[in-house]
Amino acid sequence: MARVFNFASGPAVLPESVLRQAQAEMLDWGGHGFSVLETSHRAAPFVVVMDETEALLRELLGVPANYRVLFMQGGGHQQFSMVPINLLGAKFHADYLLTGHWSLAAAAEARRFCSVNVVADTASSGATRVPRQVELALDAGAAYAYYCPNETIHGVEFDYVPDTGAVPLVADASSSFLSRPLEVARHGLVFACAQKNFGPAGLTAVIVRDDLIGHTSNRWPTLLDYKVYADARSLWNTPATFAVYIARLVLLWLKAQGGVAAIERLNIEKSALLYATIDGSGGFYMNRVAVPNRSRMNVPFSLRDDSLNDTFLAGAETVGLVQLKGHRSVGGMRASLYNAMPLAGVQALVAFMREFQRTHG
Amino acid sequence: MARVFNFASGPAVLPESVLRQAQAEMLDWGGHGFSVLETSHRAAPFVVVMDETEALLRELLGVPANYRVLFMQGGGHQQFSMVPINLLGAKFHADYLLTGHWSLAAAAEARRFCSVNVVADTASSGATRVPRQVELALDAGAAYAYYCPNETIHGVEFDYVPDTGAVPLVADASSSFLSRPLEVARHGLVFACAQKNFGPAGLTAVIVRDDLIGHTSNRWPTLLDYKVYADARSLWNTPATFAVYIARLVLLWLKAQGGVAAIERLNIEKSALLYATIDGSGGFYMNRVAVPNRSRMNVPFSLRDDSLNDTFLAGAETVGLVQLKGHRSVGGMRASLYNAMPLAGVQALVAFMREFQRTHG
């Protein structure tokens, strides 16, 4: 069938031109006579892919020279343990900002390794806003301070970077990565699983300041040490090679769109159109998140009449608008508007929403 | 260019029909209007892929009902730590058979977590054979006994399954997985990274007996607990979805070839042809491995005159025989003859070798 508009929260929509290139090269990559799926990760052509992926990320995000860019497997969940295992050093406690599902999950995992100081908790009251800077009960002696700039499930996004003084700030940037400029230098470590704005599942990028590497011990598995990846240029073991290959194509696509600043303007336009439709529906559609903290990437919304949910989802599918069901913990609908979602997709969604309200309102 | 014969040791050659199907479905998978790269791992069509991949593995290998089949990330290296972390229980030592690079690497990692008892060591004397059963200095009190049925780098393959009595036997079957029948019931745990006979990099299969699951503690990262994967049917976090998708296609292809017994016959024929060429060269080509332990999957060989290596490799490339360079720790050449390497590829290789000997001998 024709390509649909796919609002999945991740793994998520990829640029069509990226898929077309992967399709064209599937049996013969770069004139080598084999697929990128079939090559040794240590063969020269693939090492070039790794190097170029890093160089593109550095260029697009303006990563300072004293930060390393590492690629690994295991997704965000693996980082939930790697962050404390690598950053605690001689300390025993870390600061966590709880703003929704993913920061809660990270804190729960961290409790296996250290004492967690809850700096602020807007999750327990419904995850409809982020704390302001003045609300943060920061501990100057913490090993690091952790937050999630965009909560994928609750659709809550920070409109500022917390100031944690000399305490290294750690960001799970998975679902806002590459959607807007990132002030890397204000962070000690930023990680992002790829399957939102960066590529397929199986790849995670970690951007970490030099001085934070090399402080874990050999009581932990080798694969959980950032230094192993830094020393081996992320080729200590076999990476998910195809995911890296696609990520490079996505970064080239993003660069051709004008880079992060240009895609941010489009992301603002796309999300503003959807929120305006929700807010202008007279309560037929609802989003409960405080306006300054509404996510540009993930827009959860509910119907005033929950019993219409299945009708809404089925109707949307018939017009090619798919994977709109909200997370099971929240219910309702969620439209993820990642970089690769064109404006036309959001226009089609709001047109459907208006028509659905007209016929069911 | 035309498809070449690709002898890479992994990531390695895939069946051309699998690549063609992936190519055809790249923009529209299963009539959904999106790529398999773009779907939530929890969406119904992808859950079916996971379930079918497990069912096919069970069928092809005859996995008994009291074994779980788990899928995870991190490759063999992650298993090097997960095996001791999960299987030690209240014990502090484990048995390791050292037969080459990969069993040595596994033992080195295990020493982070327990005392390693070296049951036998044929690696330190050149890794040219495996120990016989009578040579094994097994410890009846070990938590488990570990071996690598096929050493990818040294080209040494077990011609029997070690008998470890009541001690659970663990196999790193990565490079022989699905190439021959596997006596699962004689093992406590078998793992295999996918990038040899099973699919792309980024996926690892673990086949583990029920009673060996659930004995680790929450001092370790959640992702290192087999029980987490078993309870969540390997969907606790996002798997490398594309790698699973390709693995299912590879298993369907293998089934269509007649299954594991049929592919074993072909693998015997392919490797016998190459070894006969080496042995029949009057010493121009050499393989030092004891005949009963010669690997069917990975055939390392050297030239009598090492200074001809680059000429050999360059000449092979000009006739479409690629990735034949031996591992840096061994030198010389290595031809990996995984399931997807057709007999025609080996015939082309031995024809080139004979011609090269005629012109350079």
Boltz contact constraints between the chains, C-beta under 6 A:
constraints:
  - contact:
      token1: [A, 1]
      token2: [B, 31]
      max_distance: 6.0
  - contact:
      token1: [A, 1]
      token2: [B, 33]
      max_distance: 6.0
  - contact:
      token1: [A, 3]
      token2: [B, 33]
      max_distance: 6.0
  - contact:
      token1: [A, 4]
      token2: [B, 33]
      max_distance: 6.0
  - contact:
      token1: [A, 6]
      token2: [B, 34]
      max_distance: 6.0
  - contact:
      token1: [A, 6]
      token2: [B, 38]
      max_distance: 6.0
  - contact:
      token1: [A, 8]
      token2: [B, 40]
      max_distance: 6.0
  - contact:
      token1: [A, 11]
      token2: [B, 241]
      max_distance: 6.0
  - contact:
      token1: [A, 13]
      token2: [B, 38]
      max_distance: 6.0
  - contact:
      token1: [A, 14]
      token2: [B, 37]
      max_distance: 6.0
  - contact:
      token1: [A, 14]
      token2: [B, 38]
      max_distance: 6.0
  - contact:
      token1: [A, 19]
      token2: [B, 26]
      max_distance: 6.0
  - contact:
      token1: [A, 19]
      token2: [B, 27]
      max_distance: 6.0
  - contact:
      token1: [A, 19]
      token2: [B, 35]
      max_distance: 6.0
  - contact:
      token1: [A, 22]
      token2: [B, 26]
      max_distance: 6.0
  - contact:
      token1: [A, 23]
      token2: [B, 23]
      max_distance: 6.0
  - contact:
      token1: [A, 23]
      token2: [B, 26]
      max_distance: 6.0
  - contact:
      token1: [A, 26]
      token2: [B, 19]
      max_distance: 6.0
  - contact:
      token1: [A, 26]
      token2: [B, 22]
      max_distance: 6.0
  - contact:
      token1: [A, 26]
      token2: [B, 23]
      max_distance: 6.0
  - contact:
      token1: [A, 27]
      token2: [B, 19]
      max_distance: 6.0
  - contact:
      token1: [A, 31]
      token2: [B, 1]
      max_distance: 6.0
  - contact:
      token1: [A, 33]
      token2: [B, 1]
      max_distance: 6.0
  - contact:
      token1: [A, 33]
      token2: [B, 3]
      max_distance: 6.0
  - contact:
      token1: [A, 33]
      token2: [B, 4]
      max_distance: 6.0
  - contact:
      token1: [A, 34]
      token2: [B, 6]
      max_distance: 6.0
  - contact:
      token1: [A, 35]
      token2: [B, 19]
      max_distance: 6.0
  - contact:
      token1: [A, 37]
      token2: [B, 14]
      max_distance: 6.0
  - contact:
      token1: [A, 37]
      token2: [B, 200]
      max_distance: 6.0
  - contact:
      token1: [A, 38]
      token2: [B, 6]
      max_distance: 6.0
  - contact:
      token1: [A, 38]
      token2: [B, 13]
      max_distance: 6.0
  - contact:
      token1: [A, 38]
      token2: [B, 14]
      max_distance: 6.0
  - contact:
      token1: [A, 40]
      token2: [B, 8]
      max_distance: 6.0
  - contact:
      token1: [A, 73]
      token2: [B, 73]
      max_distance: 6.0
  - contact:
      token1: [A, 73]
      token2: [B, 74]
      max_distance: 6.0
  - contact:
      token1: [A, 74]
      token2: [B, 73]
      max_distance: 6.0
  - contact:
      token1: [A, 75]
      token2: [B, 237]
      max_distance: 6.0
  - contact:
      token1: [A, 75]
      token2: [B, 238]
      max_distance: 6.0
  - contact:
      token1: [A, 77]
      token2: [B, 223]
      max_distance: 6.0
  - contact:
      token1: [A, 77]
      token2: [B, 237]
      max_distance: 6.0
  - contact:
      token1: [A, 78]
      token2: [B, 223]
      max_distance: 6.0
  - contact:
      token1: [A, 81]
      token2: [B, 221]
      max_distance: 6.0
  - contact:
      token1: [A, 112]
      token2: [B, 218]
      max_distance: 6.0
  - contact:
      token1: [A, 200]
      token2: [B, 37]
      max_distance: 6.0
  - contact:
      token1: [A, 200]
      token2: [B, 242]
      max_distance: 6.0
  - contact:
      token1: [A, 201]
      token2: [B, 238]
      max_distance: 6.0
  - contact:
      token1: [A, 201]
      token2: [B, 240]
      max_distance: 6.0
  - contact:
      token1: [A, 201]
      token2: [B, 241]
      max_distance: 6.0
  - contact:
      token1: [A, 202]
      token2: [B, 202]
      max_distance: 6.0
  - contact:
      token1: [A, 202]
      token2: [B, 240]
      max_distance: 6.0
  - contact:
      token1: [A, 218]
      token2: [B, 112]
      max_distance: 6.0
  - contact:
      token1: [A, 221]
      token2: [B, 81]
      max_distance: 6.0
  - contact:
      token1: [A, 223]
      token2: [B, 77]
      max_distance: 6.0
  - contact:
      token1: [A, 223]
      token2: [B, 78]
      max_distance: 6.0
  - contact:
      token1: [A, 237]
      token2: [B, 75]
      max_distance: 6.0
  - contact:
      token1: [A, 237]
      token2: [B, 77]
      max_distance: 6.0
  - contact:
      token1: [A, 238]
      token2: [B, 75]
      max_distance: 6.0
  - contact:
      token1: [A, 238]
      token2: [B, 201]
      max_distance: 6.0
  - contact:
      token1: [A, 240]
      token2: [B, 201]
      max_distance: 6.0
  - contact:
      token1: [A, 240]
      token2: [B, 202]
      max_distance: 6.0
  - contact:
      token1: [A, 240]
      token2: [B, 240]
      max_distance: 6.0
  - contact:
      token1: [A, 241]
      token2: [B, 11]
      max_distance: 6.0
  - contact:
      token1: [A, 241]
      token2: [B, 201]
      max_distance: 6.0
  - contact:
      token1: [A, 242]
      token2: [B, 200]
      max_distance: 6.0
